[in-house]
Amino acid sequence: MKTSTRFIPALCPLLFLLLSSLHSQYVEAQLPTADLRQLRPFAAPAGKTIEVSIIGSNLDDASELRFSHPGITAKPVMLPADEFHPAPRPQGSRFAVSVSAEVPPGIYEARVVSYFGLSTARPFVVAEADSREVAETGNHATRESAMPVNVNSVISGDVPSRGIDWYQLKIKAGEQILVELLAQRIDSRLDGQIIVYDSEGREITRNRDWFGRDSFVEIQPKQDATYYLAISDILYRGGSEHFYRLKISNRPHIDFIYPPAGEPGSTQTYTVYGRNLPGGSYGKSAELNGHKLESVELEFTLPDVAGPAGSFQPGKPRQGLLDGFDFQLENSNRVKVGYATAPITQEQAHLDRQNVSIPTEIAGRFDQPNDEDQFVFRAEKGKTYWIEAIADRMASQVDPLLIVQQLTRSPAGEVSVKTVTENDDLASYFSPHNKNAINLDTNDAAVSFVAEQDGEYMVTIVNQFGGGSAKDLYRLAIREPKPDFHLIATTERPLPTNRTGYSVTPLLRRGANWGVRIVAPRQDGFTGDIVVTAENLPNGVTAQPLTLSGKTDHGILILSADESAKTWAGEIQIKGTAQINGQPVVKEAQFASLIWGHIFADAIRVRSRLTTSMPLAVNEHETAPVIISPAEDKEWTVELNQKLEIPIKLTGNGNRTGNLTIEPHELFGIQRNPPTVNIGEKDTEGKLVIDFRPNGNFKAEPGRYQFALLGVGVTQYRQNLPASQAAKAELERLEKLVAQLKADVESSKGQADKAKAASDKLARAEKLVEQAARSAKSAEAKSAPANTKFAAWSKLITVNVVEPAKKK
């Protein structure tokens, strides 16, 4: 609407990025869980079968490769039976993956089932059945050796360290060719860029960070020409984990849709902006990066309710939580149209201040740098109003600041302005104690206020990034309270190293507890209880309900395996139930995970996303290093400003060495440095003292608290002992076979042909024995007792904090 003179300081994530690159991602030895880092290849067209290798750690005895779509199946690649092996054996790291022709193109997830449970998830791309899939080949590290590629092909490759991948592309005059890099969106470490040169070596265009960290450029020559594409990491990092898909296409591409949201079940006209659009024209055009966008107006109806969760969400977790409908125009990319919480009002860009009636959700955009928009509405005295900006959550390059001001007119008509409230960002879920690195935050803003009197109020929204373009969209809701909540479940390696978090899948050993962090972003000041439960648990696994009381918006849900629990790997559901306006509301939690390990857990470049399901595994062959319990199974009560002593007992203490340090975990209100108790190596009892006196570190207040005890220690651990036993048994089997073959050689002496055959077979068997001996020795060394750090949780503890007794 108008240009702001407000100074907005620039953010500087580069410092964090540079420091992060200097950190070697070393992880201290901890109890192992399965970690899948990569599939190679990671894509296949619908209707095809390919052979896929799994790459990761702790994938011992991999037996299954599971996908999030039932139309994608996998079978282990088997070594055939032979004269020494009576039955086929799994090769161990390769699977034949078949994609049904009915599987829609898109990104899905894969997990490996192994001895250490269900692995972390990695993307697998299903391409269109007619997709021209090309693997990079040969040395194409210079412009002179650039690999020739064609329009409407997709190249899979990875950039070398300190290197560039070069491609040569011929384009006809008038063609509108789109070049898109897919890397971050498929969990690659690559922070990529595309630079385009002409045949004379002149730079034509470049891009980075178009779709998150992924790049996108348009090439539209006026005459037939040859172009060169240079693909690299912005810091020239590389290696097998810096992989990508390079899509070169003249197919339809949607850049954005306006308005970006509509009411559920409503029918309205939307303007679709993009390139190569069917029926598109430049009549209602916009411009991005010097290129005109086509547009086409379409009327369609949004579903009445949001579809079920489960589709792949490559963005930040809070972006994946945003309700919406995925729109596609013929064979274009998909773009989400959001579900508005109030009737839509479109911003009138020519107005300095726009009057709106509430409740409403304004569809706006920052058309030019330093633009700020202002909206005026009437409020009633004593009523509460909520104002919410949505931009970052719909992947718009906007960091909104909201300012609410009261407008008062004098009898002479002069207007005075008084600031009522303002907000920059929603509440942060980064933990100050550095034990939860998953980024559940957003740059979006929301404020509430109670109108002091009837009259006009003005909302100003500013983009603190300072940028502006046709694509810099936002949604601005002004409404009376509409209480609601979302639910996110997370888990990561419980022992961070040097403030570095790592993704992990819950693995319950017999008798063990595992803590799943629950985060419940509350909407419009909702303060009702949210009861969190786990469903579809396997036999022998239970979870006590967690209650998030009042304004509590995070806690810990404990999954417990008893001694009867059997090996299992699958998906569970975690749900939150609350009463809102007298009606029960049930929300299923979505699972969020780190993509890669990251130092600087509070840095803006930490990468995490939602996964398509909540995984869990049980290992019946291993037991918990220790079981932590309060000495009494009861609800505890303490007065505010008093100390609570919780006696602790330990069982299953067999192989623990050194002290076990115990602290309260996810006790709402504690900022950092929680109280601890150390229990000695030979001891089985201790006492934790928690001071419920409010201070700068613990915002204690009356209410019901639920938390778990978290113990950290060292145990003598034997890794995958069954594998060592199996390797030893196989060695013994082959040794017996060799002994029999030696007897056959002796008995065949004097029969030349028979003796030679027996001797040849014996030689082959002896080589197998040598190999088996090496394998058995390696497995034995791996399973030898070794000091290993571990974390262990107790079951939930409930404490009721009451007001101090009144003095007589």
N, C-alpha and C positions, 0 to 999 in steps of 0.2 A: 504493500500500500504506500508506504513512504520510506525514505531513506533515514536511518537512524544515525545520530552522531554519538551514540553510546559507545564507549570503548569496551571492547570485549577481548580479554587476554587470550592469546593463542595457546592451545595445548601443545605439549612437546613430548609425544610418545617415543620419539626417536632415541632419546637418552636411555629409556628403559630397554628398547629393542637392542641397542648396541651393547649395553651391559649384559643383557640376557645371552647374546651370542658368545660372550666370553666365558660363560659358565659351562663347565663340562657336566653333563647330566649324570652324575654318579649316584647310585642308589645303594644304601647300606643293605646288607643281607637281611631279609625279613622272611616270614613264612610265605612260601610261594603261592601265587595264584596265576591262572592262565592269562596270558597277554598276547593277543593277536595284533601284530603291527601292520601286516600287509598281505594282500592277495596278489599273486602275479600269475596270469594277467588279472585285472580287476574289472573287466568288461566283456560282454558278449552280446551279440544280437539275439533277439527273440527267435526261438525255433532252432537254436544251435546247441551243440555240446562241445565243451572245451575242457582241457586239462588245466587245473589250477594248483599252484603250489602255495602252501601256507607258510608264513614267516612270522616268527615271534619268539617269546620266551615261555618256559614252563608249559609247553604244549606236549608233554610226554604222553605217549600212548593215545595219540589223537584218533578218535574212532568215528567222529561225525563232523560234518560241516553243514550247519543249519542256516537257512535264509529266512528273511522276514516275509517272503511271499511263498505260498505253498506251491506255486508253479515253478519254483527254482529248487531243484533237488541235486543231491551230490552223493556219490558212492566212492569209497576209498579205492585208490588204484592198488591192485593186489599183485604181489609177486606170485607167479604160478607155482603150483606144486611141482616137485622134481624128485629125482632119485634119492635126495637126502631130506626132503621136506614133504611129508605125506599130504599136507593140506596147504592151500594158498595162504599167504601172510600179507597183512597190510604193509604197503611200502612205507607209510609213516607220515609223509608230508605232502602227498599229492592226492587230489580228488578229481574225479570226472564230474563236471558240473553241467547239468542239462537245463536249459531255459525253455519252457513251454512257449509255443507260438502265441498263446493267449495272454502272456504276461505283458502288461502295458509298459512302454518305455519309461524309464525313470531310474532313481537311485534306491537301492535296497540295502539291507544290512546282512552281514554274515558273522556267525560266531562258531568257534571250534569247541567241541566237547572232548575233553581230555581227562587224564587222571586228576588234574588240579581244577576240574570243574568246567564251567562255561566261561569261555574267554570274553575279553572285551570285544566290542563290535567294530567292524570296519565296513565301509561302503562297497557295494558291488553294483556296477552300472549295467542296466539292460538297455541296449540300443535298439532303434527301429530295425525291423526285420531286413529292410533293404539298405541299412547303413553300410557305407563303404569304410570298413575298419582297416586302418593301416598301422603297422608297428614301425617305429623308427628303426632304421638300419644304417649300418656303415658309419664312417666318420664324417660328420657334417658340422664340424666345430668352427668353420670359417665360411665367409660369404662365398668364396670361390668353390667350396665343396658342398654348398647348400643342397639339401635333399629335395628333389622335385615332388610337389604334391598338387592335388587337383581340388577344384571347387566341389563342395558337397562330399567331403571326406573328413574322417576323424582320425587324428594321429595320436597314438599312445606312446609316451616316452618318459624319460627322466633326464633332468639336466645334470651334467657333471659338475663336480666341485670346481669353482673358479672358471666355469666354462659357459658357453652359449650354444644353444641348438639353432641351426640356421635351416630355413626352408625357402624354396623357390616356388613362386606361384604366378601363373599366367592368367591375366584377367582381360576379358573383352570390353571394349568401350561401352559405357552406359550401364554395365552390371553394378549392382549394389551388393558388395561382398562383405559379409560379417565374419570377423575372426574372434573367437571366444576361447579363453583359457579356463579350463576346469581343473582346479588344484585344491584350494582350501575346502571347496564344497565336497571333495571326496577324501578328506582327511590327509592330504599331502602336506608335508612340511614346507613346500614351495610357497614363497611370497613372491609371486611372479610378476613379470612385466613383458609387454609386447612392444617391440620397436619395428616399424615398417620403413624400408628403404626402397628407393627406385633403382633402376638398372645402372644409374650413374653413381650410386652410393650416397645419394642425398636422403636425409631423414624426411619422411612424409608425415608420419604421426607416431605417437607412442601413448601407452596407457598402462596404469596399474590401479588397483583398488576400485574396480567398477562394481563387481558383485562381491562385497567384502574385500578380500585381498586378491580376488581374481580379476583378470584383465579382459578388455573388450575394445575392439577398434572396428571402424568402418572404412572400406576402401571403395571408391567410386570413380574410376578413371574416365577421362573424356576420350581416350583412344586406347587401342590395344596396348598392353604394357606387361612387363615382367616386374614383379615385386619380390623383395626378400624380407622374410620374417625372422627376427632375432628373439628367441625365447630364453629368458634367464631369471634367476632369483635376483631380487633388488640388491642383495648383499653378496651375490655370486657364491652362495652356498650351493651344495649339490650332493648327489648320491642317490642311492636306490630309493630313499624315502622322500625324495623331491620329484615325485612323478606327476604326470599331467595328462589331460586329454585336450588336444587342440582341435577345435571344431571350426571348419571353414565352410561357409554356407551362404546360399542366396534365399534361404527359406524365411518365412515370416518370423519376426521377432517383436515382442511387446516390451517396450521400455517401462511404461506405467499406465495406469488407468485412473481416470478422474470422473467423479469423485472416488476416493480410495476406499469408501465404505458405503454400506446401505443397511437399512433395517432388515432383520431376518424376515423372510417371507415377502418382502416388498418387491415391486416391479418398477424399475426406473431406467432412464437412459444414461448410459455411461459413454464417455469418450475414451477410446483405446488409442494410445500413442505408440508408434513404433516404426519399423522399417519392413519393407516388402509385405505390407499388410494386404490381404485380399479385400478389395473394395476401398482401399485407403487412398487418400488424396492429401494435397498440401493446403486445402481450403481453410482448415482450422489447425494450422501447423504450430509446432513448437520447435525450439532449437536446443541441441545439446552438443557441447564440444565442437561448435562450428558446423554441425550437420543438422539439416532440417529433418524433422520427424513427420511421417505421415500420420493421419488420424482417420478414424472411422467411428461413427456413432452407432451404438447397438443398444437395444433394449433387451434386458433379460431379468429373470426372477431369481432372487437368492433363496436357498433352502430355508425352511422355517427354523431349523436348529443347525448348529455347527455339526459337521460330520464327526465320526469317531476318531479318536487319536490313533496314531500308528503310522502315518506317512513320514517319510524321511524329512528331517528339518535340519538343513546345514548351517543355519545361522545361530546366533546366541540363544540360550535357553528361553529368555523372556520374549524373543521374537517368535520362537516356535510355539509359545503359549497363546499367542494372539489368535483369537477365533477368526475364522475366515473361510472363504470359498475359493478354491483354485480354479481360475478361469483360463481357458485355452482357446485360441482362434485357429481352427484347422490344425496344422502340425507345428504350431508355434511353441515357444516356451510357456510355462505356466506362471501366472501372476495372481497373488492372493488379493481378493476383494474382502475387506474386513466387515465385521458385523457391528453396526453402530448401536450405541446404547440410548439414542434419542433421535428424533427426526432430523434429517440432514438439511443444513443451510450451506449454500455455496458462498464462499468469500467473493465479494465484489472488489476487485483489485483497484478500481479507480477511486474508491472512497478512502478518505483519511481515517474516518471512524465509521464503523458499520453498526447500525442498530439491529439487534436480534431479539427474538422472543424465545423464552426458555420454557421447557427443557429443549435443548438443541445440541447437535454435534456439527460443528463447522468444518467443512472441507476447505482447507486453505493451502497456500504454498508461498514460499519465499522466492519471488520471481527474480530478484536481483540482490547482489551483496548488500549486507547491512540493512535489509528490509526489516521492518517491524510492523505488525498488524495489531489493530485495536478494535475491540468489540464492546458495545454498550448494551446493557440490559437492565431491566427494572427488577428490584428485589423487595421482598416484604419484611418488615421489621420482625426480628425474632426467629426467622427461618434460617436453617443451615443450608449452605450451597457448596457443592463440590465442583471444581474445575480441573479437568484432566487433559494433558497434552499427550498425544500418541504420535511419535515420529520415529525415534530410534527403534521401537518395537516393530515397525513395519519397514525396517531397513532403509529409512530415509536418512540422508546425510545432514541431519538436523539435531542440534542439542538445544532443546527449548528451555527458555526461562520464562516463567509466568509472574506477572505483577498485577495485583488486584488493587484498584483505587476507587474511592468513593467520590462521586461528583456532586457538588452542592452549588446551587444557583442562588445568587443574591437577588433581592427585589429589583436591582438595576440590570439583572441578566448576566452578571459576571459569574464565571464558573471557577470554583476553587477545587483543588484536587488533594485528597489525603490518601496516602498509601495505607492499605488495610493489611495486606500480607503478600508474600512472594515465595517462590520455590524454584530451585535449580534442578535437583535430582530427587527421584524417589528414594526411599530408605535403602541402604546398602546391606547386602547379605554376605559380603566378605567378612570373615571372622577376624577380629583383632589379634587372636592368639595364633594365627597362621596355620591352623590345622584344617581349614576348609578353603581350598584354592579355587573351587569351581565358581565361575563367574555367573552369578544369578542376578546381576545388576542391570540397570538400564539408565540411559541419559534422560529419559522422559521425566516430566514433572507433573505434580498435582498439588492443589491447595484446597483448603476449606475455610469458610468463615461464617460467622453469624451476623446477619445484617443488623446494624444498630438502629436503623430507621428505614422507613419506606423511601425509595428513591432510586437514582441511577448509580450503577457501578460499572466500571470499565476494566476489561481484561486486556493487558498488553502481552503479546507473545513475541519473543525475540529468539533468533537463531544465534546461539553463542559461538557456533563455528564461523559465523560471519559470511558464509557463502550464500549463493542464491542462484537458482535455475528452475526451469520448468519442472524438473524432477524432484525438487526439494519440497515434498508434500508434508502436510501434518493434518492431524485430526484434533479438534479442540472441543471437548464436551463441557457444557455448562448445565448443571442439573441439580435438583435436590438429591439427597443421598440415595444411592442404589446399592445397598450392601451386597457384597459378594466376596469370593475368594478363589484363588487358584491353589494348586498343590503340586509340589515338586519333590521328588525323592532323589537323593544323591548318596554316593559312597565313593571314597577314594582311598588310596593307601594311607592307613591310619598313622604311620610314622613318617612325617615329612622330613626330608633331609635338606638342611640349609634353606628352609622356606620354599622348598620345591614340592609341588603336589604331583601325584601320578594317578592315572586312572586304574580302577580295579573293579572286578566283579565279586560280589559277596560269595564266599566259600565257607560253609559251616563244617567244621570238624566235629566229631561226636563229643557231646557235652558242651560245645562252645556257644557263645553268643556273638552276634554281629550287629553293629550299630548302623542303621540307615538314617542319614540326616534328612529331616523333613522341613521344608520351607513352604510357608503358606502366605504369599502376598495377599494382604487384605485390602479390599476395595471400599472406598467411601466410609472409612472409619468403622467398619464392621468389627464388633468386639464380642460376638457370641463364641461359645465353645465349639471347637472343631475336634471331633473324635476321629482319630486316624487308626485304621485297622488294616491287616494284611489278609488276603484271601488266596485260595488255590494253593495253599502250602502243602508240601509233601508230607507223608506220614512221618511222625517223629519230630516235626518242626512246628513251633508255635510262636505267637507274637502277642504280648499283652497290649491292649489298646492304649494309645497315647492320646491324651487330651491337651490340646493347645487352648489354654483358658484366657479369657479377656483379650488383651492386646498381644499376647504371646504369638509370634509369627514364625517361630522355628523351634525344633526340638529333635529328639532322637527316638526312633522306633527300633526296638530290639527284637531280632529274630533269634530263636533259640532252638538248638538241636539236642534232643535227649540221647541216651545211650542206644536206643532202638533205631535211630535214624539210619537209613540205607543210602548208598550212593545214588544221586539223582541230579539231573541238570534240566532246568526248564524256566518257565516264566511264571511270575506271580502277579497279583494285582494289589496295589495299596490304594485305599480309598479314604476320603475325608467326608464326614457327615456333620452337618450343622443345621440349626433351625434359623431360617431367615424369614421374617414377616409371618411367623407362625407356620411355615411350610418346611418340610425336610428337604435339604439340598445335598446331593451326593456328587462329589467330584473325584475322578480317578487321577491319581498322581501320575505325572510323566517323569521318566527317569532321565537325569542329566549326568553327563560324564565329561571329564577332561579328555581332550583329543590327544595331546602329548604332554609329557612332563614339562613343567615351567617353573623357573625361578621368578622371584618377585610376584608373589601370589596376588598382590593388590595392584598389579600393573594393568593398564588398559588393554594390553595385547594378549592376555591370557585367553587361550582358545578352549572353549567348551561348548557342548551342544546337547540337545535332547537325543535320546535314542528311542527306537520304536517300541521297546518293551522293557519291563523290569526283570532282570535276570537273577537267578539264584542257583547255587549248586551245593551239594552235600558230598562229603568224602568220608565213607565209613571206615577207611583204613587208617585214619589218623585221629588223634584225640586232642582236646584242648590242652594247651600247656598248663593252664591253671583256670580254676573257676572261682570268680569273685562274687561274694554275696554279703549283704548286710546280715549281722548275727540274728536279727529278728525280721520276720516277714510281716510287715505291718505298714500302715501309713503313719508318718512322723508328723509331729506338731511342734512348732516353736513360735515364740513371740517375736515380733519385730524388735530389733535392737539387741537380740540375745543370740547366744551361740548354740548350735546343735551338734551334739556328738553322735556319730554313727559308728557303732562297733562293726568291724569287718572280719569275716572269716574266709579262709582260702581252703579249697579242696583240690584234689588232682595236682598236687605240688611236686610230682616225682622228679622231673629233670630240670627244674628251674635253678639258675645260678645267679648269685648276686641279689641285690634289692629289687623288689617290685614297687614301683612308684605309682600311687593311685591318686586320682583327682576326680572331682565331679565334672561330667562331660555334658555339654548342652544344658547347663543350669541357666535359665533365662535371666538376663540382667548382668551377669558377670562379664566384664570386658576383657580382662587378661589376668595372668598370674593367679589362677585359682588356687585354693588351699590344697595341699598334698599331704600324704602320709607315706612313709617308706616302711615296707615290711621285709624283714631280713630273709635271707635264703633258707634258713631252717625254721622260720616262724610261720605260723598259720593264722595269726590274729593281729589286728591293728585297730586304730581308732582315727576316723577322719572328723575333723572339727571344722564346721562351716559357720562363719560369723554373718548373721543376717542383719548387720547394721549397715544402713545405707551410707555409701561413700562414693567417691569419684570413680571407683573401680567396680562397684557392685550396686546397681540401682534396685536394691531390694525394696519390696513393698508387700502389703498383705495380699494373699492369693494362694492359689494351688499350683505347686511347682512339680514337674516331673523331669527326671534326668537319670543318667546312668553313671556308674563308676567306671572309669577308664584306667586300666592298669597297663604299664609299660615295663617290660623286663627282658631278660635273656633266658633262653632255654637251650638244652642240648637236643638238637633236632636232627632226625634222620630223614633225608629227602627221598621220597618214592622208594621205600624199602621193598615193596612188591616187585618193582622192576629189577632190582638187584637179585632178588630171589629167583625171578623168572630167567634172568640171564645166566645165573649159576646152574639152574636146572637144564637150560638149553645146552650149556657147555658139557654137562655131565651126559646128556643124551648123545651128543656128537662124539664124546670120548668113548662111550660104549659102542657106538657105531664103528668107530675106527678100530677098536679092539676086535670086533667081529670081522671087519674087512681084513685085518692082519691075519686072522685065522683062515680067511678065505684064500689069501695069497699063499699061505703055507700049504693049504690042502690042494692048491692047483699047480704046485710045482711038478714039472714033467709034462704039463700040457701047455705048450707055448702060447697059443692064442688065448686060452682061458687065463693063464697067469698074467699075461700083459694087460688084459682087460681089468683083472682084479687089482693089479698094481696101479693102473691109471686111476681107477675109482678111489683107491686108497689115497693117492696123492691129492686128489681133489678134496676128499674128506679131511685130510690133515690141514689143508689150507683153510677150510671152514672152521676147524678147531682153533687154529691160530686167530682167526677173526673173532670167533666166539670168546676166546680167552681175553682178547683185548676189550671186547664189549663188557664182559663180566667184570674185569678189573676196573673199567671206567664207571660202571654202574655201582660197584662196591665203594669206590672212592666217593662218588656223588652221594651215596646214602650213609657214609660214615658220620658218626655224631659230630656236630659242629655247633659252636655258639651262634645262636641266631636271635635277633631281636623280634619281639612279638608285641602285639597289643591285644588286650582282652577286655571285654565289657561285662558289667553285671546286668541283671535284668533291671527293669524300670524301678526307680525309687520315687515315692510320692511324699512330698512335704507340704503341709498346710501351714502357711505363715499367717498368724493372727495378730490383731491389734494388741498392743501392750495392755495389760490389766490396769484399770484405773486405780490410782492410789487413793486409799481411804483417808 
